[in-house]
Amino acid sequence: MQRGRRIAFDFGDVRIGVAVTDPSGILASPLAYLPNSQGALEIELKRLYQEYDPIYTAIGFPIHLSGAEGEKSRAVKGFAELIQTITTSPIYLIDERMTTVSANRTLREAGHDSKSSKEQIDSMAATAILESALNQERIQGEPMNRF
């Protein structure tokens, strides 16, 4: 695997979960979520890209269980377009159908109840998205579904 950090986002209407890998691209860790507010979001994204300089971006892509895209999918594509204005590195849309469930289970197993984990769930979901992208990269050389 190529050396370098990777970054992932779990896009939400109110909060955007964030996760990043170590410089070797092995371990995915959650960061503080970003509030999804006009103006401030782009500034925060630029700060993240300047600080971490990721070799690629993974964004959770919501697909219905049937495989169809919905309104939320269009919002995520709009977010990916914003990311494209900030970086020239590849952007991948990662199927996120089970990431929130996985993140909830991880937090429950760590002893957090639903109230105390509300602030952490988005970035834990971003961590699950990033781990999925890393697994695809290990198997195929890069994640699937380049934007």
C-alpha positions in Angstrom: 0.0 0.0 0.0 1.1 3.5 -0.8 2.4 5.5 2.2 0.3 8.5 3.1 -2.7 9.6 5.1 -6.3 9.0 3.9 -9.3 10.9 5.1 -13.0 9.9 5.3 -16.3 11.7 5.9 -19.7 10.6 7.0 -21.9 13.4 5.6 -24.9 14.5 7.6 -27.3 17.4 7.4 -26.2 18.7 10.8 -22.8 17.0 11.5 -20.1 15.6 9.3 -18.1 12.8 10.9 -14.3 12.8 10.1 -11.7 10.1 10.3 -8.1 10.0 9.2 -5.3 7.3 9.0 -1.8 7.4 10.4 0.9 8.4 7.9 1.4 4.7 6.9 -2.3 4.3 6.0 -2.8 1.4 8.4 -4.8 2.7 11.3 -8.1 4.7 11.0 -8.9 7.1 13.8 -11.9 9.3 14.4 -11.5 13.1 14.6 -14.0 15.7 16.0 -17.0 16.1 13.7 -17.5 19.2 11.6 -20.7 21.2 11.9 -22.4 21.3 8.5 -23.0 25.0 8.3 -22.6 27.3 5.3 -19.3 29.2 5.2 -17.6 27.6 8.1 -17.6 24.1 6.5 -15.4 25.1 3.6 -12.9 26.8 5.9 -12.7 23.7 8.2 -12.3 21.4 5.2 -9.4 23.5 3.9 -7.8 23.4 7.3 -8.1 19.6 7.4 -6.7 19.1 4.0 -3.8 21.4 4.7 -3.0 19.7 8.0 -3.3 16.0 6.9 -2.6 16.3 3.1 -4.4 13.0 2.4 -3.6 10.9 -0.7 -7.3 10.2 -1.1 -10.7 10.9 0.3 -13.4 8.4 1.1 -17.0 9.6 1.6 -19.8 7.5 2.8 -22.3 7.0 0.1 -25.9 6.2 1.2 -27.6 3.7 -1.0 -30.9 2.1 -0.4 -30.8 -1.7 0.3 -32.2 -2.1 -3.2 -29.0 -0.4 -4.5 -31.0 2.7 -5.6 -29.8 6.2 -4.9 -32.0 8.7 -3.1 -32.1 12.4 -2.1 -29.3 11.9 0.5 -27.1 10.4 -2.3 -27.4 13.6 -4.3 -26.5 15.7 -1.2 -23.3 13.6 -0.7 -22.4 14.1 -4.4 -22.7 17.8 -3.8 -20.4 17.5 -0.8 -17.9 15.5 -3.0 -18.0 18.4 -5.5 -17.1 20.8 -2.7 -14.2 18.5 -1.8 -13.0 18.6 -5.4 -12.6 22.3 -5.2 -10.2 21.8 -2.2 -8.0 18.8 -3.4 -6.8 17.2 -6.5 -6.4 13.8 -4.8 -8.9 11.0 -5.7 -12.3 10.9 -4.1 -14.1 7.6 -3.6 -17.8 7.1 -2.7 -17.9 4.2 -0.3 -21.1 2.2 0.3 -22.2 3.1 3.9 -25.3 1.0 4.3 -24.0 -0.7 7.5 -21.5 1.8 8.9 -23.8 3.6 11.4 -25.0 0.2 12.7 -21.3 -0.9 13.0 -20.4 2.4 14.7 -23.3 2.1 17.2 -22.2 -1.5 18.1 -18.6 -0.4 18.6 -19.6 2.4 20.9 -22.0 0.1 22.9 -19.3 -2.5 23.3 -17.0 0.3 24.6 -19.6 1.0 27.3 -21.2 4.1 25.8 -25.0 4.5 25.9 -26.9 6.2 23.0 -27.0 9.6 24.7 -23.3 9.8 25.5 -22.3 8.5 22.1 -24.4 11.0 20.1 -21.4 13.3 19.7 -19.1 10.4 18.6 -21.3 8.4 16.3 -20.7 10.4 13.1 -16.9 10.2 13.4 -17.1 6.5 14.3 -19.2 6.0 11.2 -16.5 7.9 9.2 -13.9 5.5 10.8 -15.9 2.5 9.6 -16.1 4.1 6.1 -12.3 4.6 6.1 -11.7 1.1 7.2 -13.9 -0.2 4.4 -11.9 1.9 1.9 -8.6 0.6 3.3 -9.8 -3.0 3.0 -10.8 -2.4 -0.6 -7.4 -0.8 -1.2 -5.5 -3.8 0.3 -7.5 -6.2 -1.9 -7.7 -4.2 -5.2 -5.0 -1.6 -5.0 -7.5 1.2 -4.6 -11.1 1.7 -3.2 -14.0 1.2 -5.6 -16.3 3.9 -6.9 -14.1 6.8 -7.8 -16.1 10.0 -8.0 
